[in-house]
């Protein structure tokens, strides 16, 4: 959720600041942590503006890192990126970052003030790197993180393209049969055929209903789809649906594994940035959109009470058997952030293999179902004609 805050800082006039947070309290706390005094807080929506998502974050990180390693200071890096940017919207966003830095803000503060354009994980990594002086390394880590996360998302998206095409084609064919072909057969049946089967009568009745109320049905379908799209854009709704889906047999376990792999990779990224475990858990809870909210809060509480990392995660149901072993090794050897990334990579590979297997089963199953529906309708249409032909003979 995005929030607009009216803030003030010593020596500056009040101005508007946009932040991405789970609640107004979290937004206020984040602004105060950046050194601002909050005068007013207002929710301005989910922050899912498609125009914002067009900002090339990974390309920005790569180009920023190359220029930094070439010896340019941050201000000159931003000026160079502004000059080369062809998109006026993105150019304006970079200019806002540059202006904020010229007014005394740090790079992380300037990025956080841009209304969610820069992911909170990137902002947290840059903020940690500003204290250690290894900003290029932080940008490399985020680029690698983004590529790994995008790989799984793109594989799932590409696997869903063919089923979506098959379903769409099937719906179009069924609609053509119901609205164009069957009405022509209905005239023949009314004049030439005295008795038709119950299934054929049902198809003819469905066609008459569709023709009579087709406009209303189309409008209702569009309204329902629009409502569902709006509902699924709400972060809290997505989190509730995700938690509900975890209870599904077999599929629920894979959904849980997907969220855990994202969680492990994000937490490992934050730990590598130099944040403590407790601070990283607080950050990752906001980044995950609330899917693991209750479990993460419990893990934070247990760690604050003195439990070990692996024990707290096991009690909070945030581990798999493989991840548990890796975390125990990481605690003993002091390489917990590396073990987090290895656990994420292990489960991401497992998810990719499952997606491949699932699509190999789903695609022929969809073809069979759609073929059965279309073939059934065609058979019901032609059965009375076959009976009529038999009667004539």
N, C-alpha and C positions, 0 to 999 in steps of 0.2 A: 504494500500500500504506500502511496506517495503522500507526503505531508508538506505543506508550505508553512514556514515559520517566520514570524517577524522577530528579528534578532538585533542585538546591539553589541558592539565590542568597544572596549575602551579606546577612545580617540577617534571613533568612527560614528557616522550617522546610522540610524536604523535602516535595515534593508531586508529584503525577502530572501529566504534560504529554502531550497527544496531538498528533502531527504527521503530515502526509501527506508521504511521500518514496518514492523508488525503492528505497532500501536502508536498513539500519540505520545504515550509516556516514553516509549523507546526512542521516538524521534527527538523528544525534548532532551532525553539523557545523552543522545549522540551529539546534539548541538552543544550542550553544556560541556561535554568532554572535549569538544573542539575549541573551547574558550569563549563561547558566546553566552550572552544573557538572553533568555527567551522571553519575549513579550506576549506572543500570541501563537497558537498552533491551530492549523486548519487542514482537514483531510481534503485531498484533491483527486481521489480516485485510485485505481489499481496501478497506474503507471505503465499500462501495457500499450502505450501509443506505438503503432507500427513504425512511425517515422523515427522514434528513438532507437528501435532495434536495428536500423540500417547503419548505425555508426560502426565502422569496422574495427572492433576492439583488438582483435589479434594482430591485424595489420598495423594498427597504431602502436601496440607494444613492440613489435618487431622493428619498426622504423625508429621509434623513440630510443630503443636500446642501441641500434647501430650508430645513431648520431651521438649518443652519450659516450659510447666507446671510442668514437672518433675524437673526443676531447671537447665537444661543444657543451656549454653550460645549459641548464634547463630552459632558460628564457630564449636562448638562440635556437634550441631544438624546437620549441613551440613556434617560434617565428618562421623557421624553415618549413615545418609541417603545414602552417597556415598558407604559406606562399605556394606550396605544391598542391594543396587540396583544391580539387575542381568543384566539389559539391558545396554550394554556398551555405547550406544548413550546417554541415559538418565544419566548415570554415568558421562559422559564427560560434559554434560550440568551443572550438579550440581557442578562439579569440577571447571568449569568456574566461577560460582557464588561465590564459596568459594575463588578462587584466587583473584577475584575482591574485595571482602571484606578484604582479607589480604593485599591488596594494598591500603587500605584506603577508599574504597567506602562504602556507606551504603547498607543495604540489598535491599532497593527499587531501588537504582541506579544500583546495580549488576544485579537485575532481569530485569530491563528495557533495559540493554545492551545486552540481549541474543537473539535479533532478533525476537521479537514477540512470543517467546515460552511461556512466562508468560503473561496472558491477562492484558491489560492496566488497567482494573478495579481493579485487584488484586494488581498491582503495586501502584496504587493511594491509595488503602486502607492501604497497608503496609507503604507507605510514610507518610500518616496522623497518623498512629499508632506509628511511630517512634518518633513523637513529643509528644505524650501523654503517651507512655509507655504501651499501652494495645494491644500489638501485638497478643497474643493468642485470644483475643476477636475479633479482625479484621479477623483473619483466620477462626473463627467460623462463623462469619457473611458471609464471602465469600463462605464457604462450603454450608451454608443454601441457599444462593442466587443461587449457581450453581445447587443444587439439584432441586430447584423450577423451574428454567428456563429449565433444562433438562427434567423435568416431562412433560411439555407441548410439547416440541419438540419430545420426544419419543412417546407421545400419537398420535401426528399428523403423525409421521413416521410409527407407527404400523398400524394406520388406513388406510394408503395408500398401505400397503403390499398386501392385498387381491385384491383390484382393479388392481394393477400392475400385479399380477399373472393371473387374469382373462383376461386382455388385452393381455398379452404375449401369453397365451395359444390360445386365439382367433386368433392372428396374425399368429401363427405357423400352426393352422388348415387351415386358409384361404390360406396360402402359399402352404401347402401340396395339397390342392384341385386344386389350380391354376397350380402348376408345375408338379404334378404327376398324379392326378386323371383325370382332364379334358383333357389332351393330349390323354389319352387312349380312352376317349369317342369321341374325335374329329375324330379318324380314323373310328369309327363306323358310325358317322354322314356323313362323306364324301362318304361312299360306300352304305349305306343303307337308308339314309333319304334324301329326295329331298328338303323338305322345313322345316326350323327351325324358331322359333320365333326370333324377333328382339333382345330380351334380351339374348337369348342363343347365337346368333351371336356375341353380344357384349362381352359376357364372353369368347367365343372362340378366338375372336380377341385379348382380353386382355392377354390370355394365350400365344398366338403366339408372341405377343410383349414382354412378360416377358421372354420367352425362348430365343428370338433373342438378347435381350439387357439385360439379367439378370445380367451379370457381371458388366456392366456399372451402372445399377440401384443400385446394392448392394454397389458399390464403392461410388456412389453419396450419398446414405443414410448414409454410414459411415462418409463421409466427412462432411455432414451437421450436423450430431450428434456431431462430434468432434468440429466443429465450434461453435455450440450452447453451448457445455460444456465450451469452452474457453471464450465465451462471458459472460456466467453467472458467471464465476469466477471473473470478473472484478467488484470491489465494486461500481464504479460509474454507471455501466450498471445495476447492481442489484437494485441500488437505483432508477434509472429512471423507470425501469420496475415496481418496487413496487409502485411508485407514480402513474404511469399510471393505474395499477391494482386497485388503490383506486377509480377510476371513474366507475368501473363495478357495476352494480346494485346488491345489496345484498351481493355478495362475497366481493366487495371492502370495505364495512363497516366492515366485519369480519377481513380482512387483516389489516385495520387501527387499529382495536381493539387489534389485536395481537401485533403490533408494539408499541402501547401505553402502553400495559401491561408490555412489556419488558422495555420500557422507565421509567415507574413509579418505577419498582423494581430496576433498575440500579441507578436512581437518589436517591431513598431512601437509597440505599447502600452507595452512596457517601456522602450524608448528615449525615448518622450515623457515617461515618469515620471522621467527623469534618470539612469537606470542606464547604465553603460558597455556597449559592445558585448560584451565578454567576460563580464561579469556577467549581461547579458541572455540570452546564449546558454546559460549554465549554468542559469538559471531556467527558460527555455522548454523545455529538455530534460526537466525533471521534469514540467512541465505537459502536455507532449504525450504522456506515457505511454510513451516509449521508441520511438515509430514511426520517428524520425529519429536515433536515438541515435548510431550510428557516424558518420554524416555530420556531425552537430553537433560531435562530439568532434574530428573531423578539421578542421573549420572553425575551432574554437577554437585548435587547435594551430597552424594556419597563420597565423592573425591574431597570435598571440603571437610567432611567428617573424618578423613584420614584413610579411607579405603584406597587400595591400589587401583591403577588405571584399568587393568584387566578385570579385577573383581567388580569394580563399579559398572563396567560395560556389560559384564555377564549378568549381573543382577538386573540391569536395565534392559536386557534383551536386545543389545546393540551389537552382538557378535555372532558369527558363525563358528563352527568348530575350527575351521582353518584360520580365521581371523584371530581367534582366541590364542592359538598356539603362536602365531606371529607376534601378537602384542606382548605375550609373556617373554618371548625372546628379546623384543625391543626394550622392555623394561630392564632386563638384566644387562643388556649391552649398551644401553643409552642411545639406541637408534630407533626410537619409537616412530619418528616421522617417516623414516624409510620403510618400516614395517607397515605403516598405514598405506603407503603408496603400493607396496607389494600386495597387500590384501585387496586393495581396489583393483589392481591389474588382474589378479587371479579371478576375482568375481566378474569383472568385465568380460574377460575371455569366456568364462562360463556362460554369461548371458548371451554373448554373440553366438556361441554354439547352439544354445537353446533356441534363439530366434531363427537360425537357419533350419533347425529340425522342425520347428513349429510351422514355418511357412511351407515347408515341403508337404506337410500333412494338410494344412488349411487350404491351399490352392486347389488341389483336386477335389476336396470335400465341397468347396464352394461351387466349383463347376458342376459337380453331381447334383447338388441341391437346386441350383438354378435350372439345369437341364431337366430335372424332374418336374419343376413347376411349369416351365414352358411346354414341355412335352405333355404333361397332364392336361393343360388347358387345350392344346391343339387336339389331343385325343378326345376330349369331351365335346369339342366342336364337331369333329368328323364322325363320331359314333352315330348320331341320328341320320346323317347322310348315308352311311353304310347300311343302316336299317331300312331307309327308304329305297335304296338301290336293291336290296334283297327282296323287298316287297314287290317291286316292279318285275323282277325276274320270276 
